[in-house]
């Protein structure tokens, strides 16, 4: 049974005003970060469905939650395979980086039927799928860094590198040609499916790639000298990186704004709400939001 919890009135509190770098900031002037819900252990992976409802994970508690457009919090799935990053595809299926057994899932949100899409590579267990982005053609990129989990009952990593993978529509899995990466983590692509951003949180860098129609990555270039845990993108191509709050970069790689978040770590972000103009932020024990002047890009 889905449990519904009303938390908006209890947990909505104003905090700090965003630090704006210049007048190109996409943050609504005068807007403040608000806490929508709390008492989680570690929030991650926010992803909006087509209506603007936001799904997110509490990985240590093995749960996926849903924040509806009418301000209600409900438990969507428990257990959830220790899901981390989430993304919706164009058909409304929820993809999940199920870290418990190092798998990639696709979930029917109506029936909650789970399909395991990836469980290994070359017969060896993945390091730990972390973040995923799905293109309109049904292919998907996901990162696979190694972070030792207390709930794993296995030895060290079986894969010889922390990599970015490409899952093609027919189910063929390959390592994407993303170049040398120390600890790939967050990633996001543009709505046209032609550009991919990958954050190397271990090297404190984010890279930009062109994507060929067949999914091949090429023309890697440094986007900015900052890594990120999770990422999103807005309708104008601005890229949002996380860690110490949310830092916003224009598509040229210039920093244009920073949003302070009153938590020790900001894990991830997405746009949601009925008009897709609210930035939702998962940060440590809380779920936060701030109104924006822009809408999120389609299917972040």
Residue pairs with C-beta under 8 A, 6 or more apart in sequence:
2 74
2 75
2 76
3 74
3 75
4 72
4 73
4 74
5 37
5 72
5 73
5 74
5 75
6 71
6 72
6 73
7 36
7 37
7 38
7 73
8 36
8 71
8 72
11 35
11 36
11 37
11 38
11 286
12 34
12 35
12 36
13 34
13 35
14 32
14 33
14 34
15 32
15 33
15 34
15 35
15 260
15 261
15 262
15 288
16 32
16 33
16 260
16 262
17 30
17 31
17 32
17 260
18 25
18 27
18 31
18 32
18 33
18 257
18 258
18 259
18 260
18 290
19 257
19 258
19 259
19 260
20 27
20 257
20 258
21 255
21 256
21 257
21 258
22 256
22 257
24 250
24 256
24 257
25 248
25 256
25 257
25 293
26 234
26 236
26 238
26 248
26 256
26 257
26 292
26 293
26 294
27 248
27 257
27 259
27 279
27 290
27 291
27 292
27 293
28 290
28 291
28 292
28 293
29 293
31 290
31 291
31 292
32 290
33 259
33 260
33 261
33 262
33 281
33 288
33 289
33 290
34 288
34 289
34 290
35 262
35 286
35 287
35 288
36 67
36 71
36 73
36 280
36 286
36 287
36 288
36 289
37 67
37 73
37 286
37 287
38 285
38 286
38 287
39 285
40 58
40 61
40 285
40 286
40 287
41 58
41 59
41 60
41 61
41 285
42 58
42 59
42 60
42 267
42 284
42 285
43 56
43 57
43 58
43 267
43 268
43 282
43 283
43 284
43 285
43 286
43 287
44 56
44 57
44 58
44 59
44 84
44 85
44 230
44 267
44 268
44 282
45 55
45 56
45 57
45 83
45 84
45 85
45 86
45 96
45 97
45 131
45 230
45 267
45 268
45 282
46 54
46 55
46 56
46 86
46 230
46 268
46 269
46 270
46 272
46 280
46 281
46 282
46 287
47 54
47 55
47 56
47 86
47 87
47 88
47 94
47 270
47 300
48 54
48 55
48 88
48 270
48 271
48 272
48 276
48 280
48 296
48 300
49 55
49 88
49 92
49 94
49 109
50 88
50 92
51 69
51 274
52 69
52 272
52 273
52 274
52 275
52 276
53 66
53 67
53 68
53 69
53 272
54 66
54 67
54 270
54 272
54 273
54 280
55 64
55 65
55 66
55 67
55 76
55 86
55 94
56 64
56 65
56 67
56 86
56 268
56 280
56 282
56 287
57 63
57 64
57 65
57 80
57 83
57 84
57 85
57 86
57 96
57 282
58 64
58 65
59 82
59 83
59 84
59 99
61 78
62 78
62 79
62 80
62 81
62 82
62 100
63 75
63 76
63 77
63 78
63 79
63 80
64 75
64 76
64 77
64 78
64 80
64 83
64 86
64 96
65 73
65 74
65 75
65 76
65 287
66 73
66 74
66 75
66 76
67 73
67 272
67 280
67 287
68 74
69 272
69 273
69 274
73 287
76 109
76 112
77 83
77 107
77 112
79 100
80 96
80 98
81 96
81 98
81 99
81 100
81 101
81 103
81 105
81 114
82 98
82 99
82 100
82 149
82 151
83 96
83 97
83 98
83 99
83 105
84 96
84 97
84 98
84 99
84 128
84 129
84 130
84 131
85 96
85 97
85 129
85 130
85 131
85 132
85 142
85 143
85 186
85 230
85 268
86 94
86 95
86 96
86 97
86 132
87 94
87 95
87 132
87 133
87 134
87 140
87 299
87 300
88 94
88 95
88 134
88 299
89 95
89 106
89 134
89 138
89 140
89 299
90 134
90 136
90 299
92 109
93 106
93 107
93 108
93 109
94 106
94 107
94 109
95 104
95 105
95 106
95 107
95 117
95 132
95 134
95 140
96 104
96 105
96 106
96 107
96 132
97 104
97 105
97 128
97 129
97 130
97 131
97 132
97 142
98 104
98 105
98 116
98 129
99 128
99 129
99 130
99 149
100 151
101 119
101 125
102 119
102 120
102 125
102 126
102 127
102 128
102 129
103 116
103 117
103 118
103 119
103 126
103 129
104 116
104 117
104 118
104 129
104 132
104 140
104 142
104 167
105 114
105 115
105 116
105 117
106 114
106 115
106 117
107 113
107 114
107 115
108 115
117 167
117 171
118 126
118 129
118 165
118 167
118 173
119 125
119 126
120 126
121 159
121 165
121 173
121 175
124 158
124 159
125 154
125 158
125 159
126 144
126 158
126 159
126 165
127 144
127 145
127 146
127 157
127 158
127 159
127 162
128 144
128 145
128 146
128 147
128 149
129 142
129 143
129 144
130 142
130 143
130 144
130 145
130 147
130 184
130 185
130 186
131 142
131 143
131 185
131 186
131 187
131 230
131 231
132 140
132 141
132 142
132 143
132 187
133 140
133 141
133 142
133 187
133 188
133 189
133 196
134 140
134 299
135 141
135 189
135 193
135 211
135 215
136 193
136 299
137 169
137 193
138 169
139 166
139 167
139 168
139 169
139 215
140 166
140 167
141 164
141 165
141 166
141 167
141 176
141 187
141 189
141 196
142 164
142 165
142 167
142 187
143 162
143 163
143 164
143 165
143 184
143 185
143 186
143 187
143 198
144 159
144 162
144 163
144 164
144 165
144 184
145 162
145 183
145 184
145 185
145 201
145 202
146 156
146 157
146 159
146 162
162 181
162 182
162 183
162 184
162 202
163 175
163 176
163 178
163 181
163 184
164 175
164 176
164 178
164 181
164 184
164 187
164 198
164 217
165 173
165 174
165 175
165 176
166 173
166 174
166 175
166 176
166 215
167 173
168 174
168 215
176 215
176 216
176 217
177 216
177 217
177 218
178 184
178 198
178 207
178 209
178 217
178 220
179 207
179 220
181 198
181 200
181 202
181 203
181 207
182 200
182 202
182 203
183 200
183 201
183 202
183 203
183 227
184 198
184 199
184 200
184 201
185 199
185 200
185 201
185 227
185 228
185 229
185 230
186 198
186 199
186 201
186 228
186 229
186 230
186 231
186 241
186 242
186 268
187 196
187 197
187 198
187 199
187 231
188 196
188 197
188 231
188 232
188 233
188 239
188 300
189 195
189 196
189 197
189 211
189 233
190 196
190 233
190 237
190 297
191 297
191 298
191 299
193 211
194 210
194 211
195 208
195 209
195 210
195 211
196 208
196 209
196 211
196 217
197 206
197 207
197 208
197 209
197 223
197 231
197 233
197 239
198 206
198 207
198 209
199 205
199 206
199 207
199 226
199 227
199 228
199 229
199 231
199 241
200 206
200 207
200 227
201 227
201 228
201 229
201 243
202 227
203 227
204 225
204 226
204 227
205 222
205 224
205 225
205 226
205 227
206 222
206 223
206 224
206 226
206 227
206 228
206 231
206 239
206 241
207 220
207 221
207 222
207 223
208 220
208 221
208 222
208 223
208 253
209 217
209 218
209 219
209 220
210 217
210 218
210 219
211 217
211 218
212 218
222 253
223 239
223 249
223 253
224 241
224 249
224 253
224 255
226 241
226 243
226 247
227 241
227 243
228 241
228 242
228 243
229 242
229 243
229 265
229 266
229 267
229 268
230 242
230 267
230 268
230 269
230 282
231 239
231 240
231 241
231 242
231 268
231 269
232 239
232 240
232 268
232 269
232 270
232 271
232 279
232 296
232 297
232 300
233 239
233 240
233 296
233 297
233 300
234 240
234 271
234 292
234 294
234 295
234 296
234 297
235 294
235 295
235 296
235 297
236 251
236 294
237 250
237 251
237 297
238 248
238 249
238 250
238 251
238 256
238 294
239 248
239 249
239 251
240 246
240 247
240 248
240 249
240 269
240 279
241 247
241 248
241 249
242 266
242 267
242 268
242 269
242 281
243 265
243 266
244 265
244 266
245 258
245 259
245 260
245 261
245 266
246 258
246 259
246 261
246 266
246 269
246 279
246 281
247 255
247 257
247 258
247 259
248 255
248 256
248 257
248 258
248 259
249 255
249 256
250 256
259 279
259 281
259 290
261 281
261 283
261 288
263 283
263 284
263 285
263 286
263 288
264 284
265 283
265 284
266 281
266 282
266 283
266 284
267 282
267 283
267 284
268 281
268 282
269 279
269 280
269 281
269 282
270 279
270 280
270 296
270 300
271 277
271 278
271 279
271 280
271 292
271 295
271 296
271 297
271 300
272 278
272 280
272 296
273 280
273 289
275 295
276 295
276 296
277 291
277 292
277 293
277 294
277 295
277 296
278 289
278 290
278 291
278 292
279 289
279 290
279 291
279 292
279 296
280 287
280 288
280 289
281 287
281 288
281 289
281 290
282 288
